[in-house]
Amino acid sequence: MDIITTATCGIMSGTAAIMHFKVAEPGKFKKAKIDLILYGTSKSMENPDYGGGFLLKDILKRKEIEVIIETDSKTIKTSLTLMRLKPLR
């Protein structure tokens, strides 16, 4: 059996980031933290020319990213940078 491996610089369906956000201090919400999965192939709802791959690239370029989390009762706005992201241990 031959195995062929190829490489690409493009975003593929398996490209994703898993993020965990603290949205409030304990007691303000039933859950004070949320999990987010960002797929590289996802598209922006506001700008179809911008998607998950571009967002991941901007994070890696150390750009400040505006994060808006909408719940049933509240909208939370914050920002993140690569330096503020903490790896899972």
N, CA, C and O atoms as a GROMACS GRO file, in nm:
protein
  356
    1MET      N    1   0.083  -0.116   0.000
    1MET     CA    2   0.000   0.000   0.000
    1MET      C    3   0.089   0.124   0.000
    1MET      O    4   0.183   0.133   0.078
    2ASP      N    5   0.059   0.217  -0.086
    2ASP     CA    6   0.129   0.345  -0.090
    2ASP      C    7   0.047   0.449  -0.016
    2ASP      O    8  -0.076   0.452  -0.026
    3ILE      N    9   0.115   0.533   0.057
    3ILE     CA   10   0.048   0.644   0.125
    3ILE      C   11   0.104   0.772   0.070
    3ILE      O   12   0.225   0.793   0.068
    4ILE      N   13   0.015   0.858   0.026
    4ILE     CA   14   0.056   0.987  -0.029
    4ILE      C   15   0.010   1.097   0.065
    4ILE      O   16  -0.108   1.103   0.102
    5THR      N   17   0.101   1.181   0.104
    5THR     CA   18   0.069   1.293   0.192
    5THR      C   19   0.088   1.421   0.113
    5THR      O   20   0.189   1.441   0.047
    6THR      N   21  -0.011   1.507   0.121
    6THR     CA   22   0.000   1.636   0.053
    6THR      C   23  -0.014   1.748   0.156
    6THR      O   24  -0.071   1.727   0.264
    7ALA      N   25   0.035   1.861   0.123
    7ALA     CA   26   0.024   1.976   0.213
    7ALA      C   27  -0.038   2.092   0.138
    7ALA      O   28  -0.021   2.106   0.016
    8THR      N   29  -0.110   2.173   0.209
    8THR     CA   30  -0.171   2.291   0.148
    8THR      C   31  -0.166   2.406   0.247
    8THR      O   32  -0.162   2.386   0.368
    9CYS      N   33  -0.165   2.525   0.195
    9CYS     CA   34  -0.170   2.643   0.281
    9CYS      C   35  -0.315   2.688   0.302
    9CYS      O   36  -0.340   2.782   0.378
   10GLY      N   37  -0.408   2.621   0.238
   10GLY     CA   38  -0.548   2.658   0.248
   10GLY      C   39  -0.613   2.602   0.374
   10GLY      O   40  -0.565   2.505   0.431
   11ILE      N   41  -0.722   2.664   0.414
   11ILE     CA   42  -0.800   2.617   0.528
   11ILE      C   43  -0.883   2.498   0.483
   11ILE      O   44  -0.948   2.503   0.378
   12MET      N   45  -0.882   2.392   0.562
   12MET     CA   46  -0.957   2.272   0.529
   12MET      C   47  -1.063   2.246   0.636
   12MET      O   48  -1.063   2.312   0.740
   13SER      N   49  -1.151   2.152   0.610
   13SER     CA   50  -1.263   2.128   0.702
   13SER      C   51  -1.218   2.083   0.840
   13SER      O   52  -1.293   2.102   0.936
   14GLY      N   53  -1.101   2.026   0.854
   14GLY     CA   54  -1.054   1.982   0.984
   14GLY      C   55  -0.985   2.092   1.065
   14GLY      O   56  -0.943   2.068   1.178
   15THR      N   57  -0.974   2.212   1.010
   15THR     CA   58  -0.910   2.322   1.079
   15THR      C   59  -1.009   2.384   1.177
   15THR      O   60  -1.115   2.431   1.137
   16ALA      N   61  -0.973   2.385   1.304
   16ALA     CA   62  -1.065   2.439   1.404
   16ALA      C   63  -0.989   2.485   1.527
   16ALA      O   64  -0.875   2.444   1.550
   17ALA      N   65  -1.052   2.571   1.604
   17ALA     CA   66  -0.998   2.615   1.733
   17ALA      C   67  -1.108   2.596   1.836
   17ALA      O   68  -1.224   2.627   1.810
   18ILE      N   69  -1.072   2.546   1.952
   18ILE     CA   70  -1.167   2.530   2.061
   18ILE      C   71  -1.128   2.632   2.168
   18ILE      O   72  -1.016   2.632   2.217
   19MET      N   73  -1.223   2.717   2.203
   19MET     CA   74  -1.196   2.824   2.299
   19MET      C   75  -1.295   2.815   2.415
   19MET      O   76  -1.408   2.768   2.398
   20HIS      N   77  -1.252   2.858   2.530
   20HIS     CA   78  -1.331   2.854   2.652
   20HIS      C   79  -1.331   2.996   2.708
   20HIS      O   80  -1.225   3.048   2.743
   21PHE      N   81  -1.448   3.059   2.718
   21PHE     CA   82  -1.457   3.198   2.763
   21PHE      C   83  -1.525   3.209   2.898
   21PHE      O   84  -1.626   3.143   2.924
   22LYS      N   85  -1.470   3.292   2.983
   22LYS     CA   86  -1.538   3.331   3.107
   22LYS      C   87  -1.624   3.452   3.070
   22LYS      O   88  -1.571   3.553   3.025
   23VAL      N   89  -1.754   3.442   3.090
   23VAL     CA   90  -1.843   3.551   3.050
   23VAL      C   91  -1.892   3.635   3.167
   23VAL      O   92  -1.943   3.745   3.148
   24ALA      N   93  -1.876   3.583   3.289
   24ALA     CA   94  -1.921   3.659   3.406
   24ALA      C   95  -1.863   3.597   3.531
   24ALA      O   96  -1.809   3.486   3.530
   25GLU      N   97  -1.875   3.670   3.638
   25GLU     CA   98  -1.836   3.616   3.768
   25GLU      C   99  -1.940   3.513   3.812
   25GLU      O  100  -2.057   3.526   3.775
   26PRO      N  101  -1.900   3.413   3.888
   26PRO     CA  102  -1.998   3.313   3.934
   26PRO      C  103  -2.116   3.378   4.006
   26PRO      O  104  -2.100   3.472   4.083
   27GLY      N  105  -2.236   3.327   3.979
   27GLY     CA  106  -2.357   3.379   4.042
   27GLY      C  107  -2.439   3.472   3.955
   27GLY      O  108  -2.558   3.489   3.979
   28LYS      N  109  -2.376   3.533   3.852
   28LYS     CA  110  -2.450   3.623   3.764
   28LYS      C  111  -2.529   3.546   3.658
   28LYS      O  112  -2.635   3.590   3.615
   29PHE      N  113  -2.476   3.432   3.617
   29PHE     CA  114  -2.541   3.347   3.519
   29PHE      C  115  -2.545   3.205   3.574
   29PHE      O  116  -2.471   3.172   3.667
   30LYS      N  117  -2.632   3.124   3.516
   30LYS     CA  118  -2.632   2.983   3.555
   30LYS      C  119  -2.498   2.920   3.521
   30LYS      O  120  -2.444   2.841   3.599
   31LYS      N  121  -2.444   2.956   3.407
   31LYS     CA  122  -2.311   2.912   3.365
   31LYS      C  123  -2.225   3.036   3.346
   31LYS      O  124  -2.264   3.125   3.269
   32ALA      N  125  -2.112   3.046   3.412
   32ALA     CA  126  -2.027   3.164   3.402
   32ALA      C  127  -1.922   3.150   3.292
   32ALA      O  128  -1.848   3.243   3.265
   33LYS      N  129  -1.917   3.032   3.229
   33LYS     CA  130  -1.819   3.008   3.123
   33LYS      C  131  -1.888   2.938   3.007
   33LYS      O  132  -1.985   2.864   3.026
   34ILE      N  133  -1.837   2.963   2.886
   34ILE     CA  134  -1.892   2.897   2.768
   34ILE      C  135  -1.777   2.839   2.685
   34ILE      O  136  -1.664   2.886   2.692
   35ASP      N  137  -1.808   2.738   2.607
   35ASP     CA  138  -1.712   2.679   2.513
   35ASP      C  139  -1.751   2.722   2.372
   35ASP      O  140  -1.869   2.736   2.341
   36LEU      N  141  -1.651   2.742   2.289
   36LEU     CA  142  -1.674   2.784   2.152
   36LEU      C  143  -1.586   2.700   2.061
   36LEU      O  144  -1.467   2.682   2.088
   37ILE      N  145  -1.643   2.648   1.954
   37ILE     CA  146  -1.564   2.580   1.852
   37ILE      C  147  -1.571   2.666   1.726
   37ILE      O  148  -1.679   2.692   1.673
   38LEU      N  149  -1.456   2.709   1.680
   38LEU     CA  150  -1.446   2.792   1.560
   38LEU      C  151  -1.388   2.706   1.448
   38LEU      O  152  -1.273   2.663   1.455
   39TYR      N  153  -1.468   2.681   1.346
   39TYR     CA  154  -1.421   2.603   1.232
   39TYR      C  155  -1.358   2.697   1.128
   39TYR      O  156  -1.410   2.805   1.100
   40GLY      N  157  -1.248   2.654   1.072
   40GLY     CA  158  -1.178   2.734   0.974
   40GLY      C  159  -1.260   2.762   0.850
   40GLY      O  160  -1.236   2.862   0.782
   41THR      N  161  -1.354   2.676   0.818
   41THR     CA  162  -1.436   2.693   0.698
   41THR      C  163  -1.565   2.769   0.724
   41THR      O  164  -1.644   2.788   0.632
   42SER      N  165  -1.589   2.812   0.848
   42SER     CA  166  -1.712   2.886   0.877
   42SER      C  167  -1.707   3.025   0.815
   42SER      O  168  -1.599   3.080   0.792
   43LYS      N  169  -1.823   3.080   0.789
   43LYS     CA  170  -1.834   3.212   0.727
   43LYS      C  171  -1.889   3.313   0.826
   43LYS      O  172  -1.968   3.278   0.914
   44SER      N  173  -1.848   3.435   0.813
   44SER     CA  174  -1.901   3.543   0.895
   44SER      C  175  -2.046   3.569   0.855
   44SER      O  176  -2.080   3.567   0.737
   45MET      N  177  -2.131   3.594   0.955
   45MET     CA  178  -2.270   3.628   0.927
   45MET      C  179  -2.281   3.771   0.872
   45MET      O  180  -2.375   3.802   0.799
   46GLU      N  181  -2.187   3.856   0.905
   46GLU     CA  182  -2.191   3.996   0.863
   46GLU      C  183  -2.111   4.022   0.736
   46GLU      O  184  -2.144   4.113   0.660
   47ASN      N  185  -2.006   3.944   0.713
   47ASN     CA  186  -1.919   3.966   0.597
   47ASN      C  187  -1.885   3.831   0.535
   47ASN      O  188  -1.794   3.763   0.583
   48PRO      N  189  -1.954   3.789   0.429
   48PRO     CA  190  -1.931   3.657   0.371
   48PRO      C  191  -1.790   3.639   0.312
   48PRO      O  192  -1.750   3.526   0.283
   49ASP      N  193  -1.715   3.747   0.295
   49ASP     CA  194  -1.578   3.736   0.245
   49ASP      C  195  -1.478   3.709   0.357
   49ASP      O  196  -1.359   3.691   0.330
   50TYR      N  197  -1.525   3.707   0.481
   50TYR     CA  198  -1.439   3.684   0.598
   50TYR      C  199  -1.493   3.561   0.670
   50TYR      O  200  -1.614   3.546   0.687
   51GLY      N  201  -1.404   3.475   0.712
   51GLY     CA  202  -1.449   3.353   0.778
   51GLY      C  203  -1.354   3.308   0.886
   51GLY      O  204  -1.263   3.382   0.926
   52GLY      N  205  -1.376   3.188   0.933
   52GLY     CA  206  -1.298   3.132   1.042
   52GLY      C  207  -1.149   3.126   1.015
   52GLY      O  208  -1.068   3.154   1.104
   53GLY      N  209  -1.112   3.092   0.892
   53GLY     CA  210  -0.970   3.086   0.857
   53GLY      C  211  -0.902   3.221   0.869
   53GLY      O  212  -0.789   3.231   0.917
   54PHE      N  213  -0.972   3.326   0.823
   54PHE     CA  214  -0.917   3.461   0.835
   54PHE      C  215  -0.908   3.503   0.981
   54PHE      O  216  -0.812   3.569   1.021
   55LEU      N  217  -1.008   3.464   1.061
   55LEU     CA  218  -1.005   3.498   1.203
   55LEU      C  219  -0.889   3.430   1.273
   55LEU      O  220  -0.818   3.493   1.351
   56LEU      N  221  -0.868   3.302   1.246
   56LEU     CA  222  -0.753   3.231   1.305
   56LEU      C  223  -0.621   3.296   1.263
   56LEU      O  224  -0.530   3.309   1.344
   57LYS      N  225  -0.612   3.334   1.138
   57LYS     CA  226  -0.492   3.401   1.087
   57LYS      C  227  -0.469   3.535   1.158
   57LYS      O  228  -0.356   3.568   1.194
   58ASP      N  229  -0.577   3.612   1.179
   58ASP     CA  230  -0.565   3.740   1.249
   58ASP      C  231  -0.522   3.720   1.394
   58ASP      O  232  -0.443   3.799   1.446
   59ILE      N  233  -0.573   3.615   1.459
   59ILE     CA  234  -0.531   3.586   1.596
   59ILE      C  235  -0.382   3.554   1.600
   59ILE      O  236  -0.309   3.602   1.687
   60LEU      N  237  -0.337   3.473   1.505
   60LEU     CA  238  -0.195   3.437   1.501
   60LEU      C  239  -0.105   3.555   1.467
   60LEU      O  240   0.012   3.557   1.504
   61LYS      N  241  -0.160   3.654   1.396
   61LYS     CA  242  -0.085   3.777   1.366
   61LYS      C  243  -0.085   3.874   1.484
   61LYS      O  244  -0.035   3.985   1.474
   62ARG      N  245  -0.144   3.829   1.598
   62ARG     CA  246  -0.149   3.907   1.722
   62ARG      C  247  -0.237   4.031   1.712
   62ARG      O  248  -0.215   4.129   1.783
   63LYS      N  249  -0.336   4.027   1.624
   63LYS     CA  250  -0.431   4.137   1.615
   63LYS      C  251  -0.531   4.126   1.730
   63LYS      O  252  -0.558   4.016   1.779
   64GLU      N  253  -0.584   4.240   1.773
   64GLU     CA  254  -0.688   4.238   1.876
   64GLU      C  255  -0.820   4.204   1.809
   64GLU      O  256  -0.858   4.265   1.709
   65ILE      N  257  -0.891   4.107   1.863
   65ILE     CA  258  -1.014   4.056   1.805
   65ILE      C  259  -1.130   4.094   1.896
   65ILE      O  260  -1.126   4.068   2.016
   66GLU      N  261  -1.234   4.155   1.839
   66GLU     CA  262  -1.354   4.187   1.914
   66GLU      C  263  -1.442   4.063   1.924
   66GLU      O  264  -1.470   3.998   1.823
   67VAL      N  265  -1.485   4.030   2.044
   67VAL     CA  266  -1.570   3.913   2.067
   67VAL      C  267  -1.704   3.960   2.119
   67VAL      O  268  -1.711   4.035   2.217
   68ILE      N  269  -1.811   3.918   2.054
   68ILE     CA  270  -1.946   3.951   2.097
   68ILE      C  271  -2.019   3.819   2.122
   68ILE      O  272  -2.035   3.738   2.030
   69ILE      N  273  -2.063   3.799   2.244
   69ILE     CA  274  -2.135   3.677   2.283
   69ILE      C  275  -2.277   3.718   2.315
   69ILE      O  276  -2.301   3.798   2.406
   70GLU      N  277  -2.372   3.662   2.241
   70GLU     CA  278  -2.513   3.694   2.263
   70GLU      C  279  -2.582   3.576   2.330
   70GLU      O  280  -2.578   3.464   2.279
   71THR      N  281  -2.646   3.602   2.443
   71THR     CA  282  -2.725   3.502   2.512
   71THR      C  283  -2.871   3.540   2.498
   71THR      O  284  -2.903   3.640   2.434
   72ASP      N  285  -2.959   3.463   2.558
   72ASP     CA  286  -3.102   3.496   2.551
   72ASP      C  287  -3.132   3.629   2.619
   72ASP      O  288  -3.225   3.699   2.578
   73SER      N  289  -3.056   3.663   2.719
   73SER     CA  290  -3.090   3.782   2.797
   73SER      C  291  -2.983   3.892   2.796
   73SER      O  292  -3.008   4.002   2.848
   74LYS      N  293  -2.867   3.866   2.739
   74LYS     CA  294  -2.759   3.963   2.752
   74LYS      C  295  -2.661   3.953   2.635
   74LYS      O  296  -2.643   3.846   2.577
   75THR      N  297  -2.600   4.065   2.602
   75THR     CA  298  -2.491   4.067   2.504
   75THR      C  299  -2.364   4.107   2.578
   75THR      O  300  -2.361   4.207   2.649
   76ILE      N  301  -2.260   4.027   2.559
   76ILE     CA  302  -2.133   4.051   2.626
   76ILE      C  303  -2.029   4.083   2.520
   76ILE      O  304  -2.011   4.007   2.425
   77LYS      N  305  -1.961   4.196   2.537
   77LYS     CA  306  -1.857   4.236   2.443
   77LYS      C  307  -1.723   4.235   2.515
   77LYS      O  308  -1.711   4.285   2.626
   78THR      N  309  -1.625   4.178   2.450
   78THR     CA  310  -1.490   4.176   2.506
   78THR      C  311  -1.393   4.170   2.387
   78THR      O  312  -1.436   4.174   2.272
   79SER      N  313  -1.268   4.160   2.414
   79SER     CA  314  -1.169   4.145   2.308
   79SER      C  315  -1.067   4.041   2.351
   79SER      O  316  -1.053   4.011   2.470
   80LEU      N  317  -0.998   3.987   2.254
   80LEU     CA  318  -0.893   3.891   2.286
   80LEU      C  319  -0.774   3.914   2.195
   80LEU      O  320  -0.786   3.968   2.085
   81THR      N  321  -0.660   3.872   2.242
   81THR     CA  322  -0.537   3.872   2.163
   81THR      C  323  -0.471   3.736   2.186
   81THR      O  324  -0.508   3.663   2.278
   82LEU      N  325  -0.377   3.703   2.105
   82LEU     CA  326  -0.305   3.577   2.120
   82LEU      C  327  -0.240   3.569   2.258
   82LEU      O  328  -0.236   3.461   2.318
   83MET      N  329  -0.191   3.680   2.308
   83MET     CA  330  -0.123   3.678   2.438
   83MET      C  331  -0.220   3.652   2.553
   83MET      O  332  -0.180   3.601   2.657
   84ARG      N  333  -0.349   3.686   2.535
   84ARG     CA  334  -0.448   3.663   2.640
   84ARG      C  335  -0.502   3.521   2.637
   84ARG      O  336  -0.562   3.476   2.735
   85LEU      N  337  -0.483   3.450   2.527
   85LEU     CA  338  -0.529   3.311   2.519
   85LEU      C  339  -0.436   3.222   2.599
   85LEU      O  340  -0.314   3.238   2.593
   86LYS      N  341  -0.493   3.131   2.674
   86LYS     CA  342  -0.413   3.040   2.756
   86LYS      C  343  -0.431   2.898   2.701
   86LYS      O  344  -0.543   2.856   2.674
   87PRO      N  345  -0.323   2.825   2.685
   87PRO     CA  346  -0.336   2.688   2.636
   87PRO      C  347  -0.399   2.597   2.741
   87PRO      O  348  -0.384   2.619   2.861
   88LEU      N  349  -0.469   2.494   2.694
   88LEU     CA  350  -0.524   2.393   2.785
   88LEU      C  351  -0.411   2.311   2.843
   88LEU      O  352  -0.312   2.285   2.775
   89ARG      N  353  -0.426   2.271   2.966
   89ARG     CA  354  -0.322   2.189   3.029
   89ARG      C  355  -0.381   2.060   3.074
   89ARG      O  356  -0.311   1.976   3.129
   0.00000   0.00000   0.00000
